[in-house]
Amino acid sequence: MTENISISNPSEILPDKKRIRLAVALVYFSLGLCFSSWASRIPDIKTALHLNDAMFGTILFALPIGIFLMMPISGRLVTRFSSRKVLMFALPGYTICLTNVGLVHEGWQLAIALFIFGVFGNMCNIATNTQGVLTERIYGRPIMSSFHGGWSLAGFTGALIGILMINLKMTVYWHFVTVVLLVWMIVWINFPFLVKTSLAQRLVEPKRKFFSKPDHDLFQLGIIAFCSMASEGIMFDWSGIYFKDIVQAPPSLVILGYTSFMIMMATGRFLADYLISKIGRKLLMQICGVLISSGLFTAVFMPYLITSTIAFMMVGLGVSSIVPTVYSAAGRHPVIPPGIAIATVSSVGFLGFLMGPPLIGHISEAFGLRYSFALIGVFGIGITLLVSRVKALNNQS
C-alpha cells in the first residue's frame, strides 16, 4: 500500500527539485547506515550471546515478523498522514531501536529488540520509498537507482565505521549510539526539504481489494527480486560469520567480505543506468545473475581470504542492478500506476531479503554454512533463466 499523489505543479510543493532529491537520498542513506551498522556487529553479537547457527537463525525471524505484522498498518499510516509525517515519528524510533539492540544480554532480548526494529523499519521503508516515488514523478524520469545507490553507499560507510569501532574495541552499544547521533544530524538538516503533500492529494488513489490476484508480469519481476534480495540478505547477515568461521580471517579482517560486497554493490548501482543504455535491461540482469552464482560458488569451493573477498565483490556487482532495474520495469507497466506496481514487486522481493538469512541458519546447522551459500548460489541461475521469460522487460533499453 503506497501513498498516491497527483502533482500538478511541483514547484508549489518544492521550488528546488535538486534539493528534494538530495534530501530523499540522504534519508535512504540514513536508513542504510542504521541497517549496515547492525549487520557489521552481527558476529560480535552472536558470539557474545553464545548462540549456535540454528538458534541465531531462529532469533533472526523476529525481524521479518515485526515487518510483516506492521506492513498493513504502515501503509494506512502513510496514506492517511503522508510519508513525510510518518518519517517524523518512525525514523527516530528506528534509531532508538538500533541502540536497544546494543543493550541485549540474552537471546530472547535480541529477539524482542529485532522485532521492534522490524516494526519501525517497515514504517521507514514504506515512507522512504514513497518519497522516492514522488520525487521520481517530480523529475519525470527514472532516478530510483541513485536512491538505492545511496542506501548501498551507506552500507559501505557503515562497514568502515564498523571496522573502526571494532579496532578501537568500542562496545556495540556505543558504536550504535555514535551512528544514531550522526543520523539525527543528517535528518534534522534535510527533513524540511522532503516532499510535502496535502490530505486531498494523498487520497486520490482508488480503493483496492486487500487480497487481489497479482499481475503476472509483476509477480515474475517480484520472483526475480526475491532471488536477488535473498542473496543480498545473506551477505548482510552472514558474510561476517562466513569470514570468521569458514574463511577463518583474522579478527580485524572479519568484516572484509561484507565491506567488499557493499563497495561493489554501491558501484554497480551508480553505473546501472549507463550500462542499461549500452546493453539493455535483459542482458544486464542476466549478467548479474551469473555474477551472483559465480561469486557464491567461488566462495564455497575456494574459501580463502583473497578468493572469498573477490567472490563477495562479484556477488555485490550481481545484486547491485537487479532490484533498481526491476522497480524501473515495474514502473513502466501500461495499466497499473507506478507506485502500486513498485509496491507489489517490492512486497514479493522483500520476502527473500527477510526470510533467506534466518533459513540459512537452520540449513547451516544441519549441513554446514558452505552448503547454505551454495544453495543461495542457485538463485543467481534462476534469475538468469527467468529474466528471458519476463515480457515486462521486452524492448526496454
C-alpha positions as CSV (number, residue, x, y, z in Angstrom):
1,M,0.0,0.0,0.0
2,T,1.6,3.2,-1.1
3,E,0.8,6.9,-0.8
4,N,-0.5,8.2,-4.1
5,I,-0.1,11.8,-5.2
6,S,-1.1,14.0,-8.1
7,I,1.5,16.8,-8.6
8,S,0.0,19.3,-11.0
9,N,2.6,21.9,-10.2
10,P,5.7,20.5,-8.5
11,S,7.2,24.0,-7.9
12,E,4.3,24.8,-5.5
13,I,5.5,21.9,-3.3
14,L,9.2,22.3,-3.6
15,P,10.9,25.1,-5.6
16,D,14.3,23.3,-5.9
17,K,13.8,19.7,-7.1
18,K,17.6,19.0,-6.8
19,R,17.4,19.8,-3.1
20,I,14.5,17.5,-2.5
21,R,16.4,14.7,-4.4
22,L,19.3,15.2,-2.1
23,A,17.2,15.2,1.0
24,V,15.4,12.0,0.0
25,A,18.7,10.4,-1.0
26,L,20.1,11.2,2.5
27,V,17.1,9.6,4.2
28,Y,17.9,6.5,2.2
29,F,21.5,6.9,3.3
30,S,20.5,7.2,6.9
31,L,18.4,4.1,6.8
32,G,21.1,2.2,5.1
33,L,23.6,3.4,7.7
34,C,21.5,2.1,10.6
35,F,20.9,-1.3,9.0
36,S,24.6,-1.8,8.0
37,S,25.7,-0.8,11.5
38,W,23.6,-3.7,12.9
39,A,25.0,-6.0,10.2
40,S,28.6,-5.0,10.9
41,R,28.4,-6.2,14.5
42,I,26.4,-9.4,14.0
43,P,29.4,-11.7,14.5
44,D,30.2,-9.9,17.8
45,I,26.6,-10.1,19.0
46,K,26.3,-13.8,18.1
47,T,29.5,-14.6,19.9
48,A,28.6,-12.6,23.0
49,L,25.3,-14.3,23.3
50,H,26.8,-17.8,22.8
51,L,24.3,-18.7,20.0
52,N,24.8,-21.5,17.5
53,D,23.7,-21.1,13.9
54,A,20.3,-22.6,14.4
55,M,19.5,-20.5,17.5
56,F,20.7,-17.4,15.8
57,G,18.7,-18.1,12.7
58,T,15.6,-18.6,14.7
59,I,16.1,-15.2,16.5
60,L,16.6,-13.5,13.1
61,F,13.0,-14.5,12.3
62,A,11.9,-11.8,14.8
63,L,12.9,-9.1,12.3
64,P,10.6,-10.2,9.4
65,I,7.8,-11.0,11.8
66,G,7.9,-7.4,13.0
67,I,8.0,-6.1,9.5
68,F,5.1,-8.2,8.2
69,L,2.8,-7.6,11.2
70,M,3.3,-3.9,10.7
71,M,3.0,-3.8,6.9
72,P,-0.8,-3.2,6.5
73,I,-0.7,-0.6,9.4
74,S,2.3,1.2,7.9
75,G,0.5,1.5,4.5
76,R,-2.6,3.0,6.2
77,L,-0.4,5.4,8.2
78,V,1.4,6.7,5.1
79,T,-1.8,7.1,3.2
80,R,-3.6,8.9,6.0
81,F,-0.8,11.1,7.4
82,S,1.7,11.3,4.4
83,S,5.1,9.7,4.1
84,R,6.8,12.8,5.5
85,K,4.9,12.8,8.7
86,V,5.3,9.1,9.2
87,L,9.1,9.5,8.9
88,M,8.9,12.2,11.5
89,F,7.9,9.6,14.0
90,A,9.3,6.4,12.6
91,L,12.9,7.4,11.9
92,P,13.7,8.5,15.4
93,G,12.0,5.3,16.7
94,Y,14.1,3.2,14.3
95,T,17.4,4.7,15.5
96,I,16.4,4.1,19.2
97,C,15.6,0.5,18.4
98,L,19.1,0.2,16.9
99,T,20.7,1.3,20.2
100,N,18.5,-1.1,22.1
101,V,20.0,-4.0,20.1
102,G,23.3,-3.0,21.6
103,L,22.0,-3.5,25.1
104,V,20.9,-7.1,24.9
105,H,22.4,-9.8,27.1
106,E,20.2,-12.8,26.3
107,G,18.9,-14.4,23.1
108,W,15.2,-13.6,23.9
109,Q,16.1,-9.9,24.5
110,L,17.7,-9.8,21.0
111,A,14.5,-11.3,19.5
112,I,12.4,-8.6,21.1
113,A,14.8,-5.9,20.0
114,L,14.8,-7.1,16.5
115,F,11.0,-7.4,16.4
116,I,10.6,-3.8,17.3
117,F,13.5,-2.9,15.0
118,G,11.4,-4.5,12.2
119,V,8.2,-2.7,13.2
120,F,9.8,0.8,12.9
121,G,11.9,-0.4,9.9
122,N,8.8,-1.2,8.0
123,M,7.3,2.2,8.6
124,C,10.5,3.8,7.5
125,N,10.8,1.6,4.4
126,I,7.3,2.3,3.1
127,A,7.5,6.0,3.8
128,T,11.0,6.5,2.3
129,N,10.2,4.5,-0.8
130,T,7.0,6.6,-1.2
131,Q,9.2,9.7,-1.0
132,G,11.4,8.2,-3.7
133,V,8.4,7.6,-6.0
134,L,7.1,11.1,-5.5
135,T,10.5,12.6,-6.2
136,E,10.8,10.5,-9.4
137,R,7.4,11.9,-10.5
138,I,8.7,15.4,-10.0
139,Y,11.7,14.7,-12.2
140,G,9.7,12.9,-14.8
141,R,12.4,10.2,-15.4
142,P,13.7,7.2,-13.5
143,I,16.1,8.1,-10.7
144,M,15.4,5.2,-8.2
145,S,18.8,3.6,-8.9
146,S,20.5,6.6,-7.4
147,F,18.5,6.3,-4.3
148,H,19.3,2.7,-3.9
149,G,22.9,3.6,-4.6
150,G,22.8,6.0,-1.7
151,W,21.5,3.1,0.5
152,S,24.3,0.9,-0.6
153,L,26.9,3.7,-0.1
154,A,25.6,3.9,3.4
155,G,26.2,0.2,3.8
156,F,29.9,0.8,2.8
157,T,30.1,3.7,5.2
158,G,28.6,1.6,8.0
159,A,31.1,-1.2,7.3
160,L,34.0,1.3,7.5
161,I,32.6,2.7,10.8
162,G,32.2,-0.9,12.0
163,I,35.9,-1.7,11.2
164,L,37.0,1.5,13.1
165,M,34.8,0.7,16.1
166,I,35.9,-2.9,16.3
167,N,39.6,-1.9,16.1
168,L,39.0,0.7,18.8
169,K,37.4,-2.0,20.8
170,M,34.3,0.1,21.3
171,T,31.2,-1.8,22.6
172,V,28.3,-2.5,20.3
173,Y,26.1,-0.1,22.3
174,W,28.4,2.9,22.0
175,H,29.1,2.1,18.3
176,F,25.3,2.3,17.7
177,V,24.9,5.5,19.7
178,T,27.6,7.2,17.6
179,V,25.8,6.2,14.4
180,V,22.4,7.3,15.7
181,L,23.8,10.8,16.6
182,L,25.2,11.1,13.0
183,V,21.8,10.0,11.5
184,W,19.9,12.5,13.7
185,M,22.1,15.3,12.4
186,I,21.6,14.3,8.8
187,V,17.8,14.0,9.1
188,W,17.5,17.3,11.1
189,I,19.2,19.2,8.3
190,N,17.3,17.6,5.4
191,F,13.9,16.8,6.8
192,P,12.4,20.3,5.8
193,F,13.1,19.5,2.1
194,L,11.1,16.2,1.9
195,V,8.0,16.2,-0.3
196,K,5.0,17.7,1.4
197,T,1.5,16.6,0.3
198,S,-2.0,17.6,1.3
199,L,-4.6,15.2,2.5
200,A,-6.7,15.7,-0.7
201,Q,-3.7,14.7,-2.8
202,R,-3.0,11.7,-0.7
203,L,-6.5,10.3,-1.1
204,V,-6.5,10.3,-4.9
205,E,-5.8,6.5,-5.1
206,P,-9.0,4.4,-5.6
207,K,-9.9,1.7,-3.1
208,R,-8.4,-1.7,-3.9
209,K,-9.2,-5.1,-2.5
210,F,-6.8,-6.1,0.3
211,F,-6.3,-9.5,-1.4
212,S,-6.3,-9.5,-5.2
213,K,-4.6,-11.6,-7.8
214,P,-1.2,-10.1,-8.7
215,D,-0.4,-9.1,-12.2
216,H,1.6,-11.9,-13.9
217,D,4.4,-9.7,-15.1
218,L,4.8,-8.0,-11.8
219,F,4.7,-11.4,-10.0
220,Q,7.6,-12.6,-12.2
221,L,9.5,-9.4,-11.5
222,G,8.9,-10.0,-7.8
223,I,10.4,-13.5,-8.0
224,I,13.5,-12.1,-9.7
225,A,13.7,-9.5,-6.9
226,F,13.1,-12.3,-4.3
227,C,16.2,-14.3,-5.6
228,S,18.4,-11.2,-5.7
229,M,17.3,-9.9,-2.3
230,A,17.8,-13.4,-0.7
231,S,21.4,-13.3,-2.0
232,E,21.7,-9.7,-0.7
233,G,20.2,-10.7,2.7
234,I,22.7,-13.4,3.4
235,M,25.5,-11.0,2.6
236,F,24.2,-8.6,5.3
237,D,23.6,-11.2,8.0
238,W,26.1,-14.0,7.3
239,S,29.1,-12.6,5.4
240,G,30.9,-11.7,8.6
241,I,30.2,-15.1,10.1
242,Y,31.3,-16.8,6.9
243,F,34.7,-14.9,7.0
244,K,35.1,-15.7,10.7
245,D,34.1,-19.4,10.7
246,I,34.8,-20.6,7.2
247,V,37.5,-18.3,5.8
248,Q,39.0,-18.0,9.3
249,A,40.0,-14.4,8.6
250,P,41.9,-12.5,11.4
251,P,39.6,-10.7,13.8
252,S,40.4,-7.3,12.2
253,L,39.5,-8.6,8.7
254,V,36.3,-10.4,9.5
255,I,34.3,-7.6,8.1
256,L,36.3,-7.5,4.9
257,G,33.9,-9.7,3.0
258,Y,30.9,-7.5,3.9
259,T,32.9,-4.4,3.0
260,S,34.0,-5.6,-0.4
261,F,30.4,-6.7,-1.1
262,M,29.0,-3.3,-0.2
263,I,31.6,-1.4,-2.2
264,M,30.8,-3.2,-5.4
265,M,27.0,-3.1,-4.8
266,A,27.2,0.7,-4.5
267,T,29.4,1.0,-7.5
268,G,27.1,-1.2,-9.6
269,R,24.1,0.8,-8.7
270,F,25.6,4.1,-9.7
271,L,26.7,2.6,-13.0
272,A,23.4,0.8,-13.7
273,D,21.7,3.5,-15.8
274,Y,24.7,3.9,-18.0
275,L,25.0,0.1,-18.5
276,I,21.3,-0.2,-19.4
277,S,21.7,2.4,-22.1
278,K,24.6,0.4,-23.6
279,I,23.5,-3.3,-23.4
280,G,19.8,-3.2,-22.3
281,R,18.0,-4.4,-19.2
282,K,17.7,-8.0,-20.0
283,L,21.3,-8.7,-20.8
284,L,22.4,-6.7,-17.8
285,M,20.2,-8.6,-15.4
286,Q,21.3,-12.0,-16.9
287,I,24.9,-11.0,-16.4
288,C,24.1,-10.1,-12.8
289,G,22.5,-13.5,-12.2
290,V,25.7,-15.2,-13.5
291,L,27.8,-13.0,-11.2
292,I,25.7,-13.9,-8.1
293,S,26.1,-17.6,-8.8
294,S,29.7,-17.4,-9.7
295,G,30.6,-15.4,-6.7
296,L,28.8,-17.6,-4.2
297,F,30.2,-20.8,-5.7
298,T,33.7,-19.4,-5.7
299,A,33.4,-18.6,-2.0
300,V,32.1,-22.1,-1.4
301,F,34.8,-24.0,-3.3
302,M,37.7,-21.7,-2.6
303,P,37.1,-20.4,1.0
304,Y,40.3,-18.4,1.3
305,L,40.8,-14.7,2.2
306,I,41.7,-13.4,-1.3
307,T,39.4,-15.6,-3.3
308,S,36.4,-15.1,-1.0
309,T,36.9,-11.3,-1.0
310,I,36.9,-11.3,-4.8
311,A,33.8,-13.7,-4.7
312,F,31.9,-11.3,-2.4
313,M,32.7,-8.5,-4.8
314,M,31.2,-10.4,-7.6
315,V,28.0,-11.0,-5.6
316,G,27.9,-7.3,-4.8
317,L,28.1,-6.4,-8.5
318,G,25.5,-9.1,-9.2
319,V,22.8,-7.9,-6.8
320,S,23.5,-4.2,-7.5
321,S,21.4,-3.7,-10.5
322,I,18.6,-6.3,-10.1
323,V,16.3,-4.5,-7.7
324,P,16.5,-1.0,-9.1
325,T,16.1,-2.4,-12.7
326,V,13.1,-4.5,-11.6
327,Y,11.5,-1.4,-9.9
328,S,12.0,0.7,-13.0
329,A,10.5,-2.0,-15.2
330,A,7.5,-2.3,-12.9
331,G,7.1,1.5,-13.0
332,R,6.6,1.2,-16.8
333,H,3.6,-1.1,-16.5
334,P,1.0,0.0,-19.1
335,V,-2.0,-0.3,-16.8
336,I,-1.0,-0.3,-13.1
337,P,0.2,3.0,-11.7
338,P,4.0,3.1,-10.9
339,G,3.6,3.4,-7.2
340,I,1.3,0.4,-6.9
341,A,3.4,-1.7,-9.3
342,I,6.6,-1.0,-7.4
343,A,4.9,-1.8,-4.1
344,T,3.7,-5.1,-5.5
345,V,7.2,-6.2,-6.7
346,S,8.8,-4.9,-3.5
347,S,6.5,-7.0,-1.3
348,V,7.4,-10.2,-3.1
349,G,11.1,-9.4,-3.3
350,F,11.5,-8.3,0.3
351,L,10.4,-11.7,1.4
352,G,13.7,-13.0,0.1
353,F,15.7,-10.4,1.9
354,L,13.9,-11.2,5.2
355,M,13.3,-14.9,5.1
356,G,16.6,-16.0,3.4
357,P,19.0,-15.2,6.3
358,P,17.0,-17.0,9.0
359,L,16.6,-20.1,6.9
360,I,20.3,-20.1,6.2
361,G,21.0,-20.5,9.9
362,H,18.9,-23.7,10.1
363,I,20.4,-25.1,6.8
364,S,23.9,-24.3,8.2
365,E,23.2,-26.1,11.4
366,A,22.2,-29.2,9.6
367,F,24.6,-29.3,6.7
368,G,27.2,-26.5,7.2
369,L,27.5,-22.8,6.2
370,R,29.2,-23.6,2.9
371,Y,26.3,-25.7,1.7
372,S,23.9,-22.9,2.7
373,F,25.8,-20.4,0.5
374,A,25.9,-22.9,-2.4
375,L,22.1,-23.2,-2.2
376,I,21.6,-19.5,-2.5
377,G,24.1,-19.5,-5.4
378,V,21.4,-21.4,-7.3
379,F,19.2,-18.3,-7.1
380,G,21.5,-16.5,-9.4
381,I,21.0,-19.2,-12.1
382,G,17.3,-18.8,-11.5
383,I,17.5,-15.0,-12.2
384,T,19.4,-15.6,-15.5
385,L,16.8,-18.1,-16.7
386,L,13.7,-16.2,-15.5
387,V,14.7,-12.8,-17.0
388,S,14.5,-14.2,-20.5
389,R,10.8,-15.1,-19.9
390,V,9.6,-11.8,-18.5
391,K,7.6,-9.9,-21.1
392,A,7.8,-6.7,-19.0
393,L,11.5,-6.5,-19.8
394,N,11.0,-6.7,-23.6
395,N,12.1,-3.8,-25.7
396,Q,13.3,-1.8,-22.7
397,S,16.6,-0.2,-23.2
